Amino acid sequence: MEIKVLGTGCPSCKTLEHTTKQAVQELELDAEIIKVEDMMEIINHNVMRTPALVIDGKVVSAGKKLSLQEVKELLTQK
């Protein structure tokens, strides 16, 4: 599983990255987490609001803070 956290480095983006890492660890998933701060790559995902979460190439959330439980639910929907 490839997970991308899209964001420019704002506090919300950093929080989503931390929450995602925690969720992956607690769910014991085999996943690669990539932090994307490049605006062109973020725009290529058609994301206009950050933070955003991309799982295996699909944007599953954009522009909102997610709780640990919400991230876990998104990761286990696959």
VOTORTOR-880602 format. One record per atom (N, C-alpha, C, O): residue in three letters; x, y, z. Coordinates in steps of 0.05 Angstrom, whole numbers, plus 5000, padded with zeros to 4 digits. Atoms other than C-alpha are relative to their C-alpha. Layout:
! VOTORTOR-880602
alaXYZ ...
! end
This chain:
! VOTORTOR-880602
met501749775000 met500050005000 met501850255000 met503750265015 glu498549755001 glu502650694982 glu498150225010 glu495950265000 ile501649794988 ile500151275024 ile501650264997 ile503950285004 lys498749735002 lys501652005008 lys498450205016 lys496050215016 val501249784985 val500452585054 val500950254985 val503250314983 leu499449765015 leu499953215012 leu499650245017 leu497550285029 gly500249754985 gly501453875044 gly502650154999 gly504750034996 thr497649835003 thr506254455045 thr501650035026 thr503650175026 gly498549994975 gly508554365116 gly498650155022 gly499850215043 cys501549864979 cys503154725155 cys499449815024 cys499849575021 pro500550174976 pro501254475225 pro497949784994 pro498349555004 ser502150215006 ser495054105198 ser501249784983 ser500549544987 cys498850205017 cys499253755146 cys501949825016 cys501949575013 lys498250164982 lys504453535198 lys498349825018 lys499249595023 thr501750164983 thr498853295243 thr498949764985 thr498949534995 leu501050225016 leu495852875187 leu502149794994 leu501649554995 glu497850195004 glu502652565172 glu500449835025 glu500749595023 his499650144975 his503552385245 his497749805006 his498249575013 thr502450174996 thr496452105251 thr500049764982 thr499349544990 thr499950225020 thr497351695188 thr502149795008 thr501649555007 lys497950184991 lys503851395214 lys499149835023 lys499649595025 gln501150144976 gln500451225280 gln497949794992 gln498049575002 ala502150185009 ala494550905244 ala501249754987 ala500349534992 val498750225014 val499050475200 val501349825020 val501249575018 gln498650164980 gln503050245260 gln497949845017 gln498349615021 glu502050134983 glu496850085302 glu498549784984 glu497849574996 leu501450205016 leu493549705244 leu502049794989 leu501149594977 glu497950185009 glu500249355229 glu499849954970 glu500049734960 leu500250015029 leu499649515155 leu502850004988 leu504650134998 asp497549985016 asp505149405104 asp499550234981 asp498450194959 ala500649765016 ala505050115076 ala502550185000 ala504050195019 glu497949805003 glu509850635051 glu498650275002 glu496750324987 ile501249744997 ile508251335074 ile501950214988 ile504250224996 ile498449805014 ile510751905030 ile498850275006 ile496450325002 lys500949724995 lys510252645050 lys500650164975 lys503050174967 val499749845025 val509153074988 val499650295006 val497450375014 glu500249714996 glu510553814994 glu500250164975 glu499850404975 asp499749875025 asp511753974921 asp497250084989 asp495549914984 met502649895009 met505954424897 met499149884973 met496749834970 met500750115026 met506154154826 met498949725003 met496949644990 glu501050284996 glu505353434850 glu497350015014 glu495549855008 ile502549984986 ile499753644897 ile497850084980 ile495649964980 ile502049915020 ile496154004839 ile499549774980 ile497249754971 asn500450235018 asn497253384795 asn498049805011 asn496949644995 his502050174988 his492853014844 his497250145001 his495350035013 asn502449845000 asn487453544832 asn499150085028 asn496750105034 val500649924973 val487953754904 val500550305002 val502750404996 met499849714997 met486654494918 met500150085029 met500850315036 arg500049944971 arg486054454994 arg501649785014 arg501149545010 thr498450204985 thr491054115041 thr499250035029 thr498250245037 pro498650255007 pro492253695079 pro498249814984 pro495849834985 ala501550215015 ala490353125033 ala501349735005 ala503749715010 leu499150274997 leu490952385039 leu499449844975 leu497249844965 val500250165024 val492251934979 val500849725006 val502949675016 ile499450284995 ile491851184984 ile499949864973 ile497949854958 asp499650155025 asp494450774925 asp499050174976 asp497650064959 gly500649835022 gly493651364878 gly497250145000 gly496650304983 lys502749894998 lys486551554900 lys499850205023 lys500550135046 val500349804979 val485152194938 val497549925017 val495349915006 val502250084983 val480851984997 val499150225020 val497050195032 ser500849784983 ser480852635036 ser501750244992 ser504050224985 ala498649765006 ala482653355023 ala498850245015 ala496350265017 gly500849754988 gly482354005062 gly498849975028 gly497450165037 lys501150034973 lys480453725130 lys501949845018 lys503349675009 lys498550154981 lys483653475193 lys498549745005 lys496149745008 leu501250264995 leu482452735204 leu500949905027 leu503249935035 ser499350124974 ser482152385271 ser501449734994 ser501449644971 leu498750265002 leu486051745283 leu498049804990 leu498749634973 gln502150205007 gln479651345277 gln499250044970 gln498849844956 glu500749965028 glu477851675210 glu502149904981 glu501549784961 val497850095017 val484751525181 val499949695000 val500349574979 lys500150304999 lys484150795205 lys497749904982 lys498149704968 glu502250095017 glu477350735171 glu500750024970 glu500049854955 leu499349965029 leu480051015105 leu502149784992 leu502049684969 leu497950205007 leu486050535108 leu498849714999 leu499949554984 thr501050275000 thr481749925121 thr497749964980 thr496649744977 gln502150035021 gln476550065066 gln501149874975 gln499549794958 lys498750125024 lys481449795014 lys499249704998 lys500049574979 
! end
